[in-house]
Amino acid sequence: MKGIFRKKKAPGLMLTPLLDMFTIILIFLIVSFNAEDYDFKLDDKVKLPESTARSQFKPGINVSIRSDGVTVEQEPILKLTGGRAEEQYYLAGESPEVVTLLTKYFDDLKDADEEDGALTDDSLASQPSATDDVVLTIQADSSLDYETLYLILRSAAKAGFFKYRLAVLRD
């Protein structure tokens, strides 16, 4: 009778399946990691302000505001004199040149979004479109006054852009 009742061995932890699972997760994360190259060109003539804030960089339309003018995607669009636009623009609250060019960029993004089919189906209309995620990356010279920066931001809003990111240098 002693042979029938054997002492049972305590269950052990099986490490091989556990290590297999972690290896698969690690390989999945490495393969799915997406390193994007953003087409962001810093304007040589702009002296950016410094900041200690850190945030994730998202691609966007590059707008450079210098004391001698405003460029969008390195295309000069508005002349400034000593960091100031013509007084009529401040009175109107917008720059027609900036509004016109940024509206063209916004419409191009919207057309590309519609070609992808995101806005044609009613069931997908509530989903965010490419134009919802577009960010203007503003490179503004640190010597500019706020009124000039506000003029450009307000013109961009009139063109349809409501998300902005100010480029700064890390402290």
HELIX and SHEET records of a PDB file:
HELIX    1   1 LEU A   15  SER A   32  1                                  18    
HELIX    2   2 GLU A   87  ALA A   92  1                                   6    
HELIX    3   3 PRO A   96  GLU A  115  1                                  20    
HELIX    4   4 ASP A  122  LEU A  124  5                                   3    
HELIX    5   5 ALA A  130  ASP A  132  5                                   3    
HELIX    6   6 TYR A  146  ALA A  159  1                                  14    
SHEET    1   A 2 GLU A  50  SER A  51  0                                        
SHEET    2   A 2 LEU A 169  ARG A 170  1                                        
SHEET    1   B 5 GLU A  75  LYS A  79  0                                        
SHEET    2   B 5 GLY A  69  VAL A  72 -1                                        
SHEET    3   B 5 GLY A  60  ILE A  65 -1                                        
SHEET    4   B 5 VAL A 135  ALA A 140  1                                        
SHEET    5   B 5 TYR A 164  LEU A 166  1                                        
END                                                                             
